[in-house]
Amino acid sequence: MFFVTLVLLFFFGEIAMTFSDKGYPSLLNDEEVPFSLLLDNHYSDYDGTENIDKQVQSFIKRWKIQGASLAVTKDERLVYAKGFGTANSETGEEVKPGHLFRIASVSKLITAVAVMKLHEEGILDLDEQVFGPRGILNDSTFLLYKDERVEDITIRHLLNHTAGWSRYSGDPMFSPLYIARKLDVPAPASFEQILQFTLSRKLNYRPGIRYSYSNLGYGILGAVIARKSGMPYQDYVVMNLLKPLDIHDMHIGKSYYHEKYPNEVRYHSSAGKVTTYSMDGSGEKVPIYYGGNHMELLGPAGGWVASAPELVKFLTAVDGFVEQPDILSAKSIADMSNPGIAGKGLYGWRGSDRYGTWWRTGYLTGSSALMVRQNDGINWVVMTNTSTYKHSRIHRYVSSMMFGVVNRVHQWPMIDLFTIEEASRNPITEIPATNPKL
Protein backbone atom coordinates (compact mmCIF):
# COMPACT_ATOMS: atom_id res chain seq x y z
CA MET A 1 0.00 0.00 0.00
CA PHE A 2 1.26 3.50 -0.71
CA PHE A 3 0.13 7.09 -0.91
CA VAL A 4 0.07 9.22 -4.05
CA THR A 5 2.26 12.31 -3.72
CA LEU A 6 2.53 15.54 -5.63
CA VAL A 7 6.15 16.42 -6.31
CA LEU A 8 5.99 17.89 -9.80
CA LEU A 9 5.03 21.54 -9.36
CA PHE A 10 8.30 22.88 -10.68
CA PHE A 11 8.01 20.50 -13.62
CA PHE A 12 4.53 21.82 -14.45
CA GLY A 13 5.86 25.37 -14.37
CA GLU A 14 8.52 24.48 -16.92
CA ILE A 15 5.90 23.06 -19.26
CA ALA A 16 3.78 26.19 -18.98
CA MET A 17 6.84 28.36 -19.68
CA THR A 18 7.57 26.28 -22.78
CA PHE A 19 4.17 27.16 -24.22
CA SER A 20 4.56 30.82 -23.31
CA ASP A 21 7.98 31.02 -24.96
CA LYS A 22 6.54 29.61 -28.20
CA GLY A 23 3.69 32.10 -28.27
CA TYR A 24 1.00 29.57 -27.29
CA PRO A 25 -1.39 30.14 -24.41
CA SER A 26 -0.60 27.74 -21.60
CA LEU A 27 -2.71 24.60 -21.71
CA LEU A 28 -2.05 24.07 -18.02
CA ASN A 29 -3.12 25.93 -14.93
CA ASP A 30 -3.09 25.19 -11.23
CA GLU A 31 -6.14 22.97 -11.53
CA GLU A 32 -5.16 21.22 -14.77
CA VAL A 33 -2.37 18.89 -13.76
CA PRO A 34 -2.21 16.07 -16.32
CA PHE A 35 -3.11 12.88 -14.49
CA SER A 36 -0.43 11.03 -16.46
CA LEU A 37 2.29 13.00 -14.66
CA LEU A 38 0.98 11.75 -11.32
CA LEU A 39 1.43 8.11 -12.28
CA ASP A 40 4.47 6.06 -11.40
CA ASN A 41 5.50 2.69 -12.75
CA HIS A 42 4.97 0.86 -9.47
CA TYR A 43 1.28 1.83 -9.45
CA SER A 44 0.83 -1.00 -11.96
CA ASP A 45 2.68 -3.60 -9.89
CA TYR A 46 0.10 -6.13 -8.77
CA ASP A 47 -0.65 -9.83 -9.15
CA GLY A 48 -1.05 -10.73 -12.81
CA THR A 49 1.20 -8.14 -14.40
CA GLU A 50 4.50 -9.95 -13.97
CA ASN A 51 4.14 -11.63 -17.37
CA ILE A 52 3.43 -8.29 -19.08
CA ASP A 53 6.54 -6.78 -17.54
CA LYS A 54 8.70 -9.77 -18.44
CA GLN A 55 7.52 -9.97 -22.05
CA VAL A 56 7.87 -6.24 -22.72
CA GLN A 57 11.34 -6.13 -21.22
CA SER A 58 12.32 -9.08 -23.39
CA PHE A 59 10.77 -7.42 -26.43
CA ILE A 60 12.62 -4.12 -26.14
CA LYS A 61 15.88 -5.95 -25.51
CA ARG A 62 15.40 -8.15 -28.58
CA TRP A 63 14.64 -5.21 -30.88
CA LYS A 64 17.21 -2.86 -29.31
CA ILE A 65 14.52 -0.36 -28.34
CA GLN A 66 15.69 2.32 -25.90
CA GLY A 67 12.32 2.99 -24.28
CA ALA A 68 8.64 2.11 -24.46
CA SER A 69 5.39 3.06 -22.74
CA LEU A 70 2.24 0.95 -22.36
CA ALA A 71 -1.29 1.66 -21.17
CA VAL A 72 -4.21 -0.77 -20.89
CA THR A 73 -7.86 -0.17 -20.06
CA LYS A 74 -10.45 -2.74 -19.08
CA ASP A 75 -14.10 -1.69 -19.26
CA GLU A 76 -12.78 1.87 -19.71
CA ARG A 77 -10.79 1.84 -16.46
CA LEU A 78 -7.05 2.43 -16.68
CA VAL A 79 -5.71 -0.75 -15.13
CA TYR A 80 -2.09 -0.68 -16.32
CA ALA A 81 0.31 2.14 -17.23
CA LYS A 82 4.04 1.61 -17.20
CA GLY A 83 7.22 2.74 -18.90
CA PHE A 84 10.20 0.55 -19.80
CA GLY A 85 13.80 1.35 -20.62
CA THR A 86 15.27 4.82 -20.93
CA ALA A 87 13.53 8.05 -21.89
CA ASN A 88 16.82 9.82 -22.55
CA SER A 89 20.03 7.89 -23.23
CA GLU A 90 22.17 10.90 -22.28
CA THR A 91 20.76 11.25 -18.79
CA GLY A 92 19.73 7.64 -18.15
CA GLU A 93 16.24 8.84 -17.19
CA GLU A 94 13.77 5.95 -16.99
CA VAL A 95 10.53 5.98 -18.94
CA LYS A 96 7.50 6.72 -16.78
CA PRO A 97 3.80 6.85 -17.75
CA GLY A 98 3.87 10.65 -18.08
CA HIS A 99 6.55 10.75 -20.77
CA LEU A 100 5.46 12.07 -24.17
CA PHE A 101 6.14 10.17 -27.39
CA ARG A 102 5.55 11.04 -31.02
CA ILE A 103 2.48 9.12 -32.14
CA ALA A 104 2.96 9.71 -35.89
CA SER A 105 -0.08 8.62 -37.94
CA VAL A 106 -2.15 7.85 -34.85
CA SER A 107 -2.65 11.62 -35.20
CA LYS A 108 -5.01 10.87 -38.09
CA LEU A 109 -7.53 9.36 -35.69
CA ILE A 110 -7.54 12.59 -33.68
CA THR A 111 -8.14 14.59 -36.87
CA ALA A 112 -10.90 12.25 -38.04
CA VAL A 113 -12.67 12.54 -34.67
CA ALA A 114 -12.48 16.35 -34.95
CA VAL A 115 -14.05 16.17 -38.42
CA MET A 116 -16.84 13.92 -37.18
CA LYS A 117 -17.45 16.26 -34.24
CA LEU A 118 -17.95 19.19 -36.62
CA HIS A 119 -20.17 16.97 -38.77
CA GLU A 120 -22.37 16.06 -35.79
CA GLU A 121 -22.66 19.74 -34.91
CA GLY A 122 -23.93 20.47 -38.42
CA ILE A 123 -20.91 22.64 -39.26
CA LEU A 124 -19.74 20.52 -42.17
CA ASP A 125 -21.04 17.76 -44.41
CA LEU A 126 -18.86 14.79 -45.29
CA ASP A 127 -19.82 15.11 -48.94
CA GLU A 128 -19.03 18.81 -49.05
CA GLN A 129 -16.80 20.10 -51.84
CA VAL A 130 -13.31 21.03 -50.62
CA PHE A 131 -11.85 22.91 -53.63
CA GLY A 132 -13.23 25.17 -56.34
CA PRO A 133 -15.09 28.50 -56.19
CA ARG A 134 -17.81 26.94 -54.02
CA GLY A 135 -15.44 24.78 -52.00
CA ILE A 136 -14.37 25.15 -48.38
CA LEU A 137 -10.80 26.11 -49.33
CA ASN A 138 -11.60 28.60 -52.07
CA ASP A 139 -8.73 31.04 -51.47
CA SER A 140 -7.37 32.54 -54.67
CA THR A 141 -4.07 30.63 -54.32
CA PHE A 142 -5.98 27.34 -54.19
CA LEU A 143 -8.00 28.12 -57.33
CA LEU A 144 -4.95 27.82 -59.58
CA TYR A 145 -5.31 24.06 -59.97
CA LYS A 146 -4.25 22.19 -63.07
CA ASP A 147 -6.77 19.35 -62.86
CA GLU A 148 -10.45 20.29 -62.73
CA ARG A 149 -11.19 16.96 -61.07
CA VAL A 150 -9.97 18.44 -57.78
CA GLU A 151 -13.38 20.12 -57.59
CA ASP A 152 -14.83 16.62 -57.05
CA ILE A 153 -12.81 16.03 -53.87
CA THR A 154 -14.99 15.84 -50.76
CA ILE A 155 -14.24 15.59 -47.07
CA ARG A 156 -15.20 11.92 -47.21
CA HIS A 157 -12.54 11.32 -49.89
CA LEU A 158 -9.91 12.91 -47.66
CA LEU A 159 -11.02 10.83 -44.67
CA ASN A 160 -10.80 7.50 -46.47
CA HIS A 161 -7.74 8.21 -48.66
CA THR A 162 -9.53 8.25 -52.01
CA ALA A 163 -9.01 11.91 -53.01
CA GLY A 164 -6.97 11.09 -56.12
CA TRP A 165 -3.33 11.41 -55.04
CA SER A 166 -1.08 8.35 -55.24
CA ARG A 167 1.51 7.70 -52.56
CA TYR A 168 3.80 6.37 -55.29
CA SER A 169 4.15 9.86 -56.74
CA GLY A 170 5.93 11.02 -53.59
CA ASP A 171 4.61 12.45 -50.33
CA PRO A 172 4.57 16.26 -50.36
CA MET A 173 4.14 16.38 -46.57
CA PHE A 174 7.66 14.98 -46.24
CA SER A 175 9.09 17.25 -48.95
CA PRO A 176 8.99 20.83 -47.57
CA LEU A 177 12.65 21.40 -48.48
CA TYR A 178 12.26 20.13 -52.07
CA ILE A 179 9.04 22.09 -52.62
CA ALA A 180 10.58 25.27 -51.22
CA ARG A 181 13.34 24.94 -53.80
CA LYS A 182 10.86 24.29 -56.61
CA LEU A 183 8.80 27.34 -55.65
CA ASP A 184 11.90 29.44 -54.90
CA VAL A 185 10.63 30.32 -51.41
CA PRO A 186 12.40 30.18 -48.04
CA ALA A 187 12.59 26.69 -46.54
CA PRO A 188 10.73 24.96 -45.18
CA ALA A 189 7.68 25.38 -47.41
CA SER A 190 4.47 26.16 -45.52
CA PHE A 191 1.42 23.93 -45.80
CA GLU A 192 -0.27 26.51 -48.04
CA GLN A 193 2.74 26.47 -50.38
CA ILE A 194 2.83 22.66 -50.40
CA LEU A 195 -0.85 22.53 -51.26
CA GLN A 196 -0.43 25.18 -53.95
CA PHE A 197 2.44 23.16 -55.46
CA THR A 198 0.40 19.92 -55.35
CA LEU A 199 -2.63 21.54 -56.99
CA SER A 200 -0.42 22.72 -59.85
CA ARG A 201 -0.02 19.07 -60.85
CA LYS A 202 -2.57 16.58 -62.16
CA LEU A 203 -4.33 14.07 -59.94
CA ASN A 204 -3.27 10.47 -60.32
CA TYR A 205 -6.85 9.27 -60.61
CA ARG A 206 -10.42 10.43 -60.32
CA PRO A 207 -11.52 11.10 -56.71
CA GLY A 208 -13.47 8.30 -55.09
CA ILE A 209 -12.42 5.38 -57.26
CA ARG A 210 -9.18 4.17 -55.68
CA TYR A 211 -7.56 3.98 -52.23
CA SER A 212 -4.06 5.38 -51.75
CA TYR A 213 -2.79 6.31 -48.30
CA SER A 214 -2.35 10.08 -48.14
CA ASN A 215 -0.74 12.24 -45.48
CA LEU A 216 -1.59 15.26 -47.63
CA GLY A 217 -5.28 14.44 -47.36
CA TYR A 218 -5.16 14.68 -43.57
CA GLY A 219 -3.12 17.87 -43.78
CA ILE A 220 -5.96 19.29 -45.87
CA LEU A 221 -8.47 18.08 -43.27
CA GLY A 222 -6.56 20.11 -40.69
CA ALA A 223 -7.06 23.19 -42.87
CA VAL A 224 -10.75 22.31 -43.28
CA ILE A 225 -11.18 22.03 -39.50
CA ALA A 226 -9.55 25.43 -39.03
CA ARG A 227 -11.69 27.06 -41.74
CA LYS A 228 -14.97 25.56 -40.56
CA SER A 229 -14.39 26.07 -36.83
CA GLY A 230 -12.81 29.51 -37.11
CA MET A 231 -9.98 28.33 -34.85
CA PRO A 232 -6.45 27.05 -35.51
CA TYR A 233 -6.53 23.28 -35.91
CA GLN A 234 -4.69 22.49 -32.66
CA ASP A 235 -6.83 24.94 -30.69
CA TYR A 236 -10.02 23.33 -31.93
CA VAL A 237 -8.82 19.85 -30.97
CA VAL A 238 -7.64 20.97 -27.53
CA MET A 239 -10.75 22.97 -26.66
CA ASN A 240 -13.41 20.67 -28.13
CA LEU A 241 -11.95 17.17 -27.78
CA LEU A 242 -9.12 17.02 -25.25
CA LYS A 243 -10.11 19.44 -22.49
CA PRO A 244 -13.65 18.00 -22.20
CA LEU A 245 -11.96 14.63 -21.62
CA ASP A 246 -9.57 16.09 -18.99
CA ILE A 247 -6.61 15.47 -21.28
CA HIS A 248 -4.07 18.26 -20.79
CA ASP A 249 -0.74 16.99 -22.11
CA MET A 250 -1.23 16.19 -25.80
CA HIS A 251 0.28 18.64 -28.30
CA ILE A 252 1.62 19.07 -31.80
CA GLY A 253 5.27 18.08 -31.51
CA LYS A 254 8.39 20.04 -32.44
CA SER A 255 11.00 19.25 -35.07
CA TYR A 256 14.32 19.77 -33.27
CA TYR A 257 15.73 18.28 -30.10
CA HIS A 258 16.15 21.64 -28.36
CA GLU A 259 12.43 22.33 -28.92
CA LYS A 260 11.10 19.14 -27.35
CA TYR A 261 8.74 19.25 -24.39
CA PRO A 262 10.33 18.86 -20.93
CA ASN A 263 8.75 15.41 -20.44
CA GLU A 264 9.24 14.21 -24.02
CA VAL A 265 11.51 11.25 -24.69
CA ARG A 266 14.61 11.30 -26.87
CA TYR A 267 14.33 9.47 -30.22
CA HIS A 268 16.72 6.89 -31.63
CA SER A 269 17.27 4.36 -34.38
CA SER A 270 18.60 0.89 -33.62
CA ALA A 271 20.45 1.12 -36.96
CA GLY A 272 22.52 4.00 -35.62
CA LYS A 273 22.40 7.68 -36.51
CA VAL A 274 20.26 8.19 -39.64
CA THR A 275 20.96 11.62 -41.14
CA THR A 276 19.45 13.82 -43.82
CA TYR A 277 19.52 17.48 -44.80
CA SER A 278 17.77 19.78 -42.37
CA MET A 279 14.34 20.83 -43.57
CA ASP A 280 15.14 24.48 -42.75
CA GLY A 281 17.34 24.79 -45.84
CA SER A 282 20.56 25.41 -43.90
CA GLY A 283 22.31 22.56 -45.72
CA GLU A 284 23.24 20.99 -42.38
CA LYS A 285 23.12 17.22 -42.01
CA VAL A 286 20.91 16.31 -39.04
CA PRO A 287 19.40 13.15 -37.52
CA ILE A 288 16.24 12.50 -39.53
CA TYR A 289 14.18 12.52 -36.32
CA TYR A 290 15.56 15.92 -35.27
CA GLY A 291 15.17 18.31 -38.17
CA GLY A 292 14.62 15.94 -41.06
CA ASN A 293 10.82 15.96 -40.68
CA HIS A 294 8.68 19.06 -40.19
CA MET A 295 6.56 17.97 -37.21
CA GLU A 296 4.43 21.12 -37.10
CA LEU A 297 3.59 20.68 -40.78
CA LEU A 298 2.71 17.02 -40.26
CA GLY A 299 0.38 18.02 -37.38
CA PRO A 300 -3.05 16.68 -38.45
CA ALA A 301 -1.50 13.76 -40.33
CA GLY A 302 1.31 12.74 -38.01
CA GLY A 303 2.58 15.46 -35.69
CA TRP A 304 1.00 14.86 -32.27
CA VAL A 305 2.86 13.83 -29.12
CA ALA A 306 1.12 12.13 -26.21
CA SER A 307 1.64 9.96 -23.17
CA ALA A 308 0.29 6.41 -23.32
CA PRO A 309 -2.25 6.96 -20.47
CA GLU A 310 -3.72 10.09 -22.07
CA LEU A 311 -3.79 8.55 -25.52
CA VAL A 312 -5.63 5.48 -24.27
CA LYS A 313 -8.03 7.82 -22.45
CA PHE A 314 -8.77 9.45 -25.80
CA LEU A 315 -9.40 5.98 -27.20
CA THR A 316 -11.96 5.24 -24.47
CA ALA A 317 -13.94 8.26 -25.72
CA VAL A 318 -14.30 6.79 -29.23
CA ASP A 319 -14.41 3.04 -28.58
CA GLY A 320 -18.18 2.54 -28.52
CA PHE A 321 -18.13 0.80 -25.13
CA VAL A 322 -20.85 1.80 -22.69
CA GLU A 323 -19.04 2.17 -19.37
CA GLN A 324 -18.09 5.80 -20.07
CA PRO A 325 -19.75 8.39 -22.35
CA ASP A 326 -18.17 8.76 -25.79
CA ILE A 327 -17.37 12.11 -27.35
CA LEU A 328 -19.16 11.12 -30.59
CA SER A 329 -22.48 9.46 -31.26
CA ALA A 330 -22.68 5.67 -31.51
CA LYS A 331 -23.47 6.03 -35.22
CA SER A 332 -20.40 8.15 -35.95
CA ILE A 333 -18.14 5.76 -34.03
CA ALA A 334 -19.56 2.77 -35.88
CA ASP A 335 -19.31 4.50 -39.25
CA MET A 336 -15.65 5.40 -38.70
CA SER A 337 -14.64 1.76 -38.31
CA ASN A 338 -17.05 0.15 -40.79
CA PRO A 339 -15.49 -0.54 -44.22
CA GLY A 340 -18.97 -0.79 -45.72
CA ILE A 341 -19.65 2.84 -44.85
CA ALA A 342 -16.25 4.50 -44.55
CA GLY A 343 -14.64 2.64 -47.43
CA LYS A 344 -11.31 0.84 -47.48
CA GLY A 345 -9.50 3.68 -45.76
CA LEU A 346 -11.97 3.96 -42.86
CA TYR A 347 -12.12 7.33 -41.05
CA GLY A 348 -8.92 7.77 -39.05
CA TRP A 349 -8.54 4.09 -38.19
CA ARG A 350 -5.97 1.98 -40.06
CA GLY A 351 -7.99 -1.22 -39.97
CA SER A 352 -10.83 -3.21 -38.42
CA ASP A 353 -11.96 -6.82 -38.55
CA ARG A 354 -15.28 -8.61 -38.42
CA TYR A 355 -14.75 -9.47 -34.76
CA GLY A 356 -14.86 -5.83 -33.62
CA THR A 357 -11.14 -5.18 -33.23
CA TRP A 358 -9.97 -1.78 -34.51
CA TRP A 359 -6.40 -0.55 -34.78
CA ARG A 360 -4.40 2.54 -35.62
CA THR A 361 -0.67 2.48 -36.36
CA GLY A 362 1.89 5.27 -36.40
CA TYR A 363 5.52 5.26 -37.49
CA LEU A 364 8.27 7.82 -37.98
CA THR A 365 11.99 7.16 -38.00
CA GLY A 366 12.84 7.23 -34.29
CA SER A 367 9.39 6.32 -32.95
CA SER A 368 6.35 4.09 -33.31
CA ALA A 369 2.87 3.91 -31.84
CA LEU A 370 0.14 1.27 -31.95
CA MET A 371 -3.38 1.70 -30.59
CA VAL A 372 -5.87 -1.20 -30.42
CA ARG A 373 -9.50 -1.49 -29.41
CA GLN A 374 -10.40 -5.11 -28.71
CA ASN A 375 -13.96 -6.41 -28.77
CA ASP A 376 -13.83 -7.63 -25.16
CA GLY A 377 -13.69 -4.25 -23.43
CA ILE A 378 -9.89 -4.00 -23.51
CA ASN A 379 -8.01 -1.11 -25.15
CA TRP A 380 -4.25 -0.74 -25.26
CA VAL A 381 -1.53 1.59 -26.50
CA VAL A 382 2.18 0.86 -27.04
CA MET A 383 4.69 3.58 -27.96
CA THR A 384 8.46 3.38 -28.49
CA ASN A 385 11.23 5.96 -28.90
CA THR A 386 13.36 3.81 -31.22
CA SER A 387 12.87 2.67 -34.80
CA THR A 388 14.19 -0.74 -35.84
CA TYR A 389 15.26 -2.32 -39.11
CA LYS A 390 11.69 -3.59 -39.47
CA HIS A 391 10.53 0.03 -39.84
CA SER A 392 6.70 0.19 -39.77
CA ARG A 393 6.50 -3.62 -39.86
CA ILE A 394 7.46 -3.59 -36.18
CA HIS A 395 3.74 -3.18 -35.47
CA ARG A 396 3.18 -6.82 -36.41
CA TYR A 397 5.56 -7.94 -33.68
CA VAL A 398 4.22 -5.47 -31.14
CA SER A 399 0.64 -6.64 -31.73
CA SER A 400 1.62 -10.30 -31.50
CA MET A 401 3.34 -9.67 -28.18
CA MET A 402 0.53 -7.53 -26.77
CA PHE A 403 -2.39 -9.76 -27.76
CA GLY A 404 -0.53 -12.61 -26.10
CA VAL A 405 0.22 -10.92 -22.78
CA VAL A 406 -3.02 -8.97 -22.40
CA ASN A 407 -5.24 -11.96 -23.09
CA ARG A 408 -3.37 -14.03 -20.49
CA VAL A 409 -4.52 -11.70 -17.71
CA HIS A 410 -7.65 -13.41 -16.43
CA GLN A 411 -8.55 -10.89 -13.75
CA TRP A 412 -7.75 -7.19 -13.92
CA PRO A 413 -7.87 -5.23 -10.64
CA MET A 414 -10.86 -3.10 -9.72
CA ILE A 415 -8.85 0.11 -9.83
CA ASP A 416 -8.93 3.06 -12.19
CA LEU A 417 -5.70 4.98 -12.60
CA PHE A 418 -7.60 7.63 -14.56
CA THR A 419 -8.80 8.84 -11.15
CA ILE A 420 -5.30 9.24 -9.76
CA GLU A 421 -5.70 13.03 -9.66
CA GLU A 422 -8.74 12.78 -7.41
CA ALA A 423 -6.90 10.25 -5.26
CA SER A 424 -3.89 12.55 -4.91
CA ARG A 425 -6.09 15.33 -3.55
CA ASN A 426 -7.42 13.05 -0.83
CA PRO A 427 -4.66 11.86 1.50
CA ILE A 428 -6.80 9.03 2.80
CA THR A 429 -7.11 7.45 -0.63
CA GLU A 430 -4.73 4.61 -1.27
CA ILE A 431 -4.02 2.57 -4.39
CA PRO A 432 -3.61 -1.18 -3.88
CA ALA A 433 -0.16 -2.52 -4.64
CA THR A 434 -1.59 -5.98 -5.23
CA ASN A 435 -4.60 -7.28 -7.10
CA PRO A 436 -7.52 -7.17 -4.63
CA LYS A 437 -9.62 -10.28 -4.11
CA LEU A 438 -12.82 -9.85 -6.11
Secondary structure, DSSP 4 states (H G I P E B T S, - for coil): -EE-----HHHHHHHHHHHHHTTPPPS--TT---GGGG--GGGG-STT-HHHHHHHHHHHHHTT-SEEEEEEEETTEEEEEEEEEEEETTTTEEP-TT-BEE-GGGHHHHHHHHHHHHHHTTS--TT-B-SSTTSSS--GGGG--S-GGGGG-BHHHHHTT-SS--GGG--GGG-HHHHHHHHT-PSSPPHHHHHHHHHTS--SS-TTS-----HHHHHHHHHHHHHHHTS-HHHHHIIIIIGGGT----EE--SSGGGS-TTBPPPEETT---EEE-TTSS--EEEIIIIIS-HHHHIIIIIEEE-HHHHHHHHHTSS--SSS--SS-HHHHHHHT-HHHH-TT-SS-SEE-TTS-EEEEEEETTEEEEEEE-TTSEEEEEEESEE-TTGGGHHHHHHHHHHHHHTT-----S--GGGHHHHHH-TT-EE-SSPPP-
